[in-house]
Amino acid sequence: MKQVADQVFQVGSKGHNFYILKEGDTATLIDAGCSGEWLKLLGALDELGLGLESIVGIVAAHSHADHFGLAKQAQAEGISVAVHEDEESRALGTYTGRYAVGTFELPFWKFSMYRNFLPMLRAGVMKLDHADEIDTFSDGDRLDLPGSPIAVHTPGHTEGHVMFHCPQLGLLFSGDGLITMDLVGSGVGPQMIESKFNFDSSQALTSLDRVVGIEANLLLPGHGQPWKGTPAEAVQTARS
């Protein structure tokens, strides 16, 4: 775990991130990591002087295994978990489309694949327990959680992918809509995720228009390190 902004702590592995957004003695979990990271989460909370009871809720940018892996276990502990309304069927496991990239679609002949994916494999990315029930929110909702994140619907990676804007903190949690580490290569800095990981890459690109005008000065992605700059600058870099 490391602190990446005032009140914000990054947890995860070299290949993926999820975040604890702390407000006093309470917290919001932005994304739910991989299935094998429960003890990692408990350890991070303990370092912060918090316990599971401090987590008011979990909100997920989408329901892929590296963002939703701890969701069901957290629900068993009485913690609410929410996704965008267009992500509900994926979160519940009732989705009938292509859920995620297949293992055999990945270019494992590239060294970078091992560098980036082995940490996620160790974290349990290959296992996902879907939720039995799920809370949902809509585009533009200001969520009643520590940090008051605002949901910005940015479909393309999945139908219900969202980013979370915390205007009072100057933060944009960008999920997989904007990342800063090439998962199958070595590039760093704001970029689109490799097209093979997307439901609809054209839509994902168009969705970036929705964050250009957002006022923030730090991008906190699902993959890669935090990036200082405005969303408009990040989008310009990604599109170039």
C-alpha positions as a LaTeX table, in Angstrom:
\begin{tabular}{lrrr}
\hline
Residue & $x$ (\AA) & $y$ (\AA) & $z$ (\AA) \\
\hline
Met1 & 0.00 & 0.00 & 0.00 \\
Lys2 & 1.14 & 3.55 & $-0.66$ \\
Gln3 & $-0.40$ & 6.96 & $-0.27$ \\
Val4 & $-0.99$ & 8.57 & $-3.67$ \\
Ala5 & $-3.01$ & 11.65 & $-2.69$ \\
Asp6 & $-4.50$ & 13.31 & 0.35 \\
Gln7 & $-6.81$ & 10.67 & 1.88 \\
Val8 & $-6.15$ & 8.16 & $-0.93$ \\
Phe9 & $-4.15$ & 4.93 & $-0.68$ \\
Gln10 & $-3.25$ & 2.59 & $-3.54$ \\
Val11 & $-3.45$ & $-1.18$ & $-3.03$ \\
Gly12 & $-2.92$ & $-4.01$ & $-5.52$ \\
Ser13 & 0.07 & $-5.33$ & $-7.45$ \\
Lys14 & 2.48 & $-4.19$ & $-10.14$ \\
Gly15 & $-0.21$ & $-5.01$ & $-12.69$ \\
His16 & $-3.36$ & $-3.53$ & $-11.15$ \\
Asn17 & $-4.63$ & $-1.03$ & $-8.59$ \\
Phe18 & $-7.57$ & $-0.48$ & $-6.30$ \\
Tyr19 & $-7.92$ & 2.37 & $-3.84$ \\
Ile20 & $-8.93$ & 3.18 & $-0.29$ \\
Leu21 & $-10.47$ & 6.65 & $-0.09$ \\
Lys22 & $-10.31$ & 7.59 & 3.60 \\
Glu23 & $-12.43$ & 10.22 & 5.31 \\
Gly24 & $-11.90$ & 10.37 & 9.04 \\
Asp25 & $-12.66$ & 6.93 & 10.47 \\
Thr26 & $-14.56$ & 5.79 & 7.37 \\
Ala27 & $-13.59$ & 4.82 & 3.86 \\
Thr28 & $-14.80$ & 4.05 & 0.36 \\
Leu29 & $-13.15$ & 1.26 & $-1.61$ \\
Ile30 & $-12.76$ & 2.25 & $-5.25$ \\
Asp31 & $-12.76$ & $-1.15$ & $-6.99$ \\
Ala32 & $-12.43$ & $-4.47$ & $-5.22$ \\
Gly33 & $-9.14$ & $-5.92$ & $-6.41$ \\
Cys34 & $-8.54$ & $-9.59$ & $-7.20$ \\
Ser35 & $-9.98$ & $-12.59$ & $-5.39$ \\
Gly36 & $-6.78$ & $-13.43$ & $-3.49$ \\
Glu37 & $-6.25$ & $-9.98$ & $-1.97$ \\
Trp38 & $-8.48$ & $-10.15$ & 1.10 \\
Leu39 & $-5.60$ & $-10.29$ & 3.55 \\
Lys40 & $-3.86$ & $-7.52$ & 1.62 \\
Leu41 & $-6.95$ & $-5.35$ & 2.06 \\
Leu42 & $-7.19$ & $-6.14$ & 5.78 \\
Gly43 & $-3.51$ & $-5.30$ & 6.22 \\
Ala44 & $-3.89$ & $-1.99$ & 4.42 \\
Leu45 & $-6.87$ & $-1.05$ & 6.55 \\
Asp46 & $-4.98$ & $-1.98$ & 9.70 \\
Glu47 & $-2.08$ & 0.28 & 8.69 \\
Leu48 & $-4.58$ & 3.10 & 8.42 \\
Gly49 & $-6.10$ & 2.34 & 11.79 \\
Leu50 & $-9.29$ & 1.11 & 10.17 \\
Gly51 & $-11.23$ & $-2.14$ & 10.09 \\
Leu52 & $-13.76$ & $-3.68$ & 7.72 \\
Glu53 & $-16.51$ & $-1.85$ & 9.59 \\
Ser54 & $-14.92$ & 1.40 & 8.40 \\
Ile55 & $-15.71$ & 0.64 & 4.75 \\
Val56 & $-19.04$ & 2.33 & 4.07 \\
Gly57 & $-19.24$ & 0.90 & 0.56 \\
Ile58 & $-17.41$ & $-0.40$ & $-2.49$ \\
Val59 & $-17.93$ & 1.05 & $-5.95$ \\
Ala60 & $-16.48$ & $-0.69$ & $-8.99$ \\
Ala61 & $-15.49$ & 0.88 & $-12.29$ \\
His62 & $-16.67$ & $-2.39$ & $-13.85$ \\
Ser63 & $-16.94$ & $-6.03$ & $-12.89$ \\
His64 & $-13.88$ & $-7.70$ & $-14.42$ \\
Ala65 & $-11.97$ & $-9.99$ & $-12.06$ \\
Asp66 & $-9.24$ & $-7.44$ & $-11.25$ \\
His67 & $-11.79$ & $-4.84$ & $-10.16$ \\
Phe68 & $-14.48$ & $-7.02$ & $-8.61$ \\
Gly69 & $-12.62$ & $-9.98$ & $-7.12$ \\
Leu70 & $-13.35$ & $-9.24$ & $-3.45$ \\
Ala71 & $-16.92$ & $-8.06$ & $-3.99$ \\
Lys72 & $-18.79$ & $-11.17$ & $-2.89$ \\
Gln73 & $-16.58$ & $-11.70$ & 0.14 \\
Ala74 & $-17.08$ & $-8.08$ & 1.14 \\
Gln75 & $-20.84$ & $-8.47$ & 0.80 \\
Ala76 & $-20.67$ & $-11.49$ & 3.11 \\
Glu77 & $-19.15$ & $-9.11$ & 5.67 \\
Gly78 & $-22.08$ & $-6.73$ & 5.27 \\
Ile79 & $-20.38$ & $-4.21$ & 2.97 \\
Ser80 & $-22.49$ & $-2.83$ & 0.12 \\
Val81 & $-21.09$ & $-3.10$ & $-3.42$ \\
Ala82 & $-22.37$ & $-1.02$ & $-6.33$ \\
Val83 & $-21.83$ & $-0.79$ & $-10.09$ \\
His84 & $-23.38$ & 1.27 & $-12.87$ \\
Glu85 & $-26.84$ & 0.07 & $-13.86$ \\
Asp86 & $-25.55$ & $-1.07$ & $-17.27$ \\
Glu87 & $-23.02$ & $-3.31$ & $-15.51$ \\
Glu88 & $-25.56$ & $-5.17$ & $-13.40$ \\
Ser89 & $-25.80$ & $-8.35$ & $-15.51$ \\
Arg90 & $-22.01$ & $-8.69$ & $-15.64$ \\
Ala91 & $-21.74$ & $-8.28$ & $-11.87$ \\
Leu92 & $-24.44$ & $-10.89$ & $-11.29$ \\
Gly93 & $-22.98$ & $-13.36$ & $-13.78$ \\
Thr94 & $-26.10$ & $-13.35$ & $-15.97$ \\
Tyr95 & $-24.38$ & $-11.58$ & $-18.87$ \\
Thr96 & $-24.48$ & $-13.64$ & $-22.08$ \\
Gly97 & $-21.91$ & $-11.78$ & $-24.19$ \\
Arg98 & $-18.11$ & $-11.94$ & $-24.25$ \\
Tyr99 & $-17.34$ & $-11.29$ & $-20.62$ \\
Ala100 & $-13.59$ & $-10.68$ & $-20.84$ \\
Val101 & $-10.53$ & $-11.42$ & $-22.96$ \\
Gly102 & $-9.76$ & $-15.11$ & $-23.21$ \\
Thr103 & $-6.49$ & $-16.54$ & $-21.92$ \\
Phe104 & $-5.51$ & $-17.81$ & $-25.35$ \\
Glu105 & $-6.02$ & $-14.34$ & $-26.86$ \\
Leu106 & $-3.11$ & $-12.93$ & $-24.85$ \\
Pro107 & 0.36 & $-12.59$ & $-26.43$ \\
Phe108 & 2.27 & $-14.70$ & $-23.94$ \\
Trp109 & 5.32 & $-14.70$ & $-26.22$ \\
Lys110 & 5.98 & $-11.14$ & $-24.98$ \\
Phe111 & 8.12 & $-10.78$ & $-21.85$ \\
Ser112 & 6.01 & $-7.80$ & $-20.78$ \\
Met113 & 3.00 & $-10.08$ & $-20.47$ \\
Tyr114 & 4.72 & $-12.04$ & $-17.72$ \\
Arg115 & 5.98 & $-8.88$ & $-16.03$ \\
Asn116 & 2.49 & $-7.39$ & $-15.89$ \\
Phe117 & 0.23 & $-10.41$ & $-15.57$ \\
Leu118 & 2.12 & $-12.70$ & $-13.19$ \\
Pro119 & 1.49 & $-10.36$ & $-10.24$ \\
Met120 & $-2.22$ & $-10.37$ & $-11.10$ \\
Leu121 & $-2.22$ & $-14.15$ & $-11.45$ \\
Arg122 & $-0.68$ & $-14.41$ & $-7.98$ \\
Ala123 & $-3.38$ & $-12.04$ & $-6.74$ \\
Gly124 & $-6.13$ & $-14.37$ & $-7.99$ \\
Val125 & $-7.25$ & $-12.71$ & $-11.21$ \\
Met126 & $-8.31$ & $-16.03$ & $-12.73$ \\
Lys127 & $-11.04$ & $-16.53$ & $-10.10$ \\
Leu128 & $-14.20$ & $-14.46$ & $-9.85$ \\
Asp129 & $-17.26$ & $-15.08$ & $-7.69$ \\
His130 & $-20.15$ & $-13.10$ & $-9.11$ \\
Ala131 & $-22.44$ & $-11.29$ & $-6.73$ \\
Asp132 & $-25.84$ & $-12.73$ & $-5.78$ \\
Glu133 & $-27.27$ & $-9.23$ & $-5.71$ \\
Ile134 & $-25.83$ & $-5.82$ & $-6.47$ \\
Asp135 & $-26.59$ & $-2.16$ & $-5.83$ \\
Thr136 & $-26.56$ & 0.15 & $-8.85$ \\
Phe137 & $-26.11$ & 3.82 & $-9.60$ \\
Ser138 & $-26.62$ & 6.00 & $-12.66$ \\
Asp139 & $-24.47$ & 8.40 & $-14.63$ \\
Gly140 & $-23.94$ & 11.65 & $-12.77$ \\
Asp141 & $-24.93$ & 10.29 & $-9.35$ \\
Arg142 & $-23.00$ & 11.75 & $-6.43$ \\
Leu143 & $-22.62$ & 8.69 & $-4.24$ \\
Asp144 & $-23.34$ & 8.97 & $-0.53$ \\
Leu145 & $-19.95$ & 7.60 & 0.47 \\
Pro146 & $-16.73$ & 9.02 & 1.94 \\
Gly147 & $-15.16$ & 11.29 & $-0.65$ \\
Ser148 & $-18.54$ & 11.80 & $-2.38$ \\
Pro149 & $-17.42$ & 10.28 & $-5.71$ \\
Ile150 & $-19.45$ & 11.23 & $-8.78$ \\
Ala151 & $-20.10$ & 8.49 & $-11.33$ \\
Val152 & $-19.13$ & 9.32 & $-14.93$ \\
His153 & $-20.42$ & 6.68 & $-17.34$ \\
Thr154 & $-17.68$ & 5.90 & $-19.87$ \\
Pro155 & $-18.80$ & 2.76 & $-21.73$ \\
Gly156 & $-16.59$ & 0.87 & $-24.12$ \\
His157 & $-14.33$ & $-1.24$ & $-21.97$ \\
Thr158 & $-17.60$ & $-2.73$ & $-20.75$ \\
Glu159 & $-21.13$ & $-1.43$ & $-21.25$ \\
Gly160 & $-21.28$ & $-0.13$ & $-17.69$ \\
His161 & $-17.73$ & 1.10 & $-17.21$ \\
Val162 & $-17.46$ & 4.28 & $-15.15$ \\
Met163 & $-14.86$ & 6.67 & $-13.86$ \\
Phe164 & $-15.24$ & 8.35 & $-10.47$ \\
His165 & $-14.66$ & 12.08 & $-10.04$ \\
Cys166 & $-13.96$ & 13.59 & $-6.63$ \\
Pro167 & $-14.02$ & 17.33 & $-7.39$ \\
Gln168 & $-13.22$ & 18.47 & $-3.84$ \\
Leu169 & $-10.02$ & 16.38 & $-3.95$ \\
Gly170 & $-9.13$ & 17.08 & $-7.59$ \\
Leu171 & $-9.12$ & 13.38 & $-8.45$ \\
Leu172 & $-10.35$ & 11.21 & $-11.30$ \\
Phe173 & $-10.34$ & 7.46 & $-10.73$ \\
Ser174 & $-10.21$ & 6.29 & $-14.33$ \\
Gly175 & $-10.61$ & 2.52 & $-14.08$ \\
Asp176 & $-9.67$ & 0.91 & $-17.40$ \\
Gly177 & $-11.00$ & 3.78 & $-19.51$ \\
Leu178 & $-7.65$ & 5.57 & $-19.19$ \\
Ile179 & $-4.62$ & 3.67 & $-17.93$ \\
Thr180 & $-0.95$ & 4.60 & $-17.58$ \\
Met181 & 0.72 & 1.23 & $-18.20$ \\
Asp182 & 0.59 & $-0.85$ & $-21.36$ \\
Leu183 & $-0.50$ & $-4.29$ & $-20.20$ \\
Val184 & 0.99 & $-6.09$ & $-23.19$ \\
Gly185 & 3.91 & $-3.77$ & $-23.92$ \\
Ser186 & 6.21 & $-1.37$ & $-22.13$ \\
Gly187 & 4.62 & 2.03 & $-22.75$ \\
Val188 & 3.78 & 4.31 & $-19.83$ \\
Gly189 & 1.67 & 7.45 & $-19.54$ \\
Pro190 & $-2.01$ & 8.05 & $-20.31$ \\
Gln191 & $-3.29$ & 5.60 & $-22.92$ \\
Met192 & $-6.21$ & 3.47 & $-23.99$ \\
Ile193 & $-6.16$ & $-0.14$ & $-22.90$ \\
Glu194 & $-5.30$ & $-2.64$ & $-25.64$ \\
Ser195 & $-8.35$ & $-3.09$ & $-27.88$ \\
Lys196 & $-8.58$ & $-6.84$ & $-27.26$ \\
Phe197 & $-9.60$ & $-6.09$ & $-23.66$ \\
Asn198 & $-12.56$ & $-3.90$ & $-24.68$ \\
Phe199 & $-16.19$ & $-4.64$ & $-25.39$ \\
Asp200 & $-16.18$ & $-1.80$ & $-27.94$ \\
Ser201 & $-12.95$ & 0.17 & $-28.46$ \\
Ser202 & $-14.59$ & 2.77 & $-30.69$ \\
Gln203 & $-17.11$ & 3.52 & $-27.98$ \\
Ala204 & $-14.35$ & 3.61 & $-25.37$ \\
Leu205 & $-12.54$ & 6.25 & $-27.42$ \\
Thr206 & $-15.70$ & 8.33 & $-27.82$ \\
Ser207 & $-16.38$ & 8.07 & $-24.09$ \\
Leu208 & $-13.22$ & 10.02 & $-23.36$ \\
Asp209 & $-15.09$ & 13.13 & $-24.52$ \\
Arg210 & $-17.10$ & 12.84 & $-21.31$ \\
Val211 & $-14.11$ & 13.53 & $-19.07$ \\
Val212 & $-12.30$ & 16.24 & $-21.06$ \\
Gly213 & $-14.05$ & 19.03 & $-19.18$ \\
Ile214 & $-13.69$ & 17.52 & $-15.72$ \\
Glu215 & $-11.69$ & 19.57 & $-13.23$ \\
Ala216 & $-9.04$ & 17.35 & $-11.65$ \\
Asn217 & $-5.27$ & 17.34 & $-11.39$ \\
Leu218 & $-4.51$ & 13.70 & $-10.68$ \\
Leu219 & $-5.48$ & 10.59 & $-12.64$ \\
Leu220 & $-5.71$ & 7.36 & $-10.65$ \\
Pro221 & $-5.96$ & 4.42 & $-13.09$ \\
Gly222 & $-6.77$ & 0.75 & $-12.73$ \\
His223 & $-3.40$ & $-0.12$ & $-14.27$ \\
Gly224 & $-0.24$ & 1.94 & $-13.94$ \\
Gln225 & 0.93 & 4.71 & $-11.69$ \\
Pro226 & $-0.91$ & 7.93 & $-10.81$ \\
Trp227 & $-0.50$ & 10.67 & $-13.40$ \\
Lys228 & $-0.39$ & 14.38 & $-12.61$ \\
Gly229 & $-2.31$ & 16.51 & $-15.07$ \\
Thr230 & $-5.84$ & 17.33 & $-16.13$ \\
Pro231 & $-8.20$ & 14.80 & $-17.72$ \\
Ala232 & $-8.09$ & 16.91 & $-20.89$ \\
Glu233 & $-4.30$ & 16.54 & $-21.04$ \\
Ala234 & $-4.55$ & 12.82 & $-20.33$ \\
Val235 & $-7.11$ & 12.32 & $-23.11$ \\
Gln236 & $-4.99$ & 14.31 & $-25.57$ \\
Thr237 & $-1.97$ & 12.14 & $-24.75$ \\
Ala238 & $-3.99$ & 8.93 & $-25.01$ \\
Arg239 & $-5.45$ & 9.89 & $-28.38$ \\
Ser240 & $-2.09$ & 10.83 & $-29.78$ \\
\hline
\end{tabular}
